[in-house]
């Protein structure tokens, strides 16, 4: 019911996740580019899933750490990472804390 998409770009992965989730499901979409995510927002709106997607324009490491700080450890079901390759280890380590067991 809770998905993290790190590296939104034009929104295909966030869109796919939102379409697959139940009505109460949510996608935390992390990106730093307003230019590309504006295109994603249009696609989400057209597909009728924009209310399921929470786009955060900030470095994903900061967003993920805020989730941990807000007590969201072990609450996410799935993560999709396709962002800056230099931070993959950081994303992986943070997501290990955020994903639920068997997630």
Secondary structure, 3 states (H helix, E strand, C coil): CEEEEECCCCCHHHHHHHHHCCCCCEEEEEECCHHHHHHHHHHHHHHCCHHHEEEEECCHHHHHHHHHHCCCCCCECEEEECCCHHHHHHHHHHHHHHECCCC
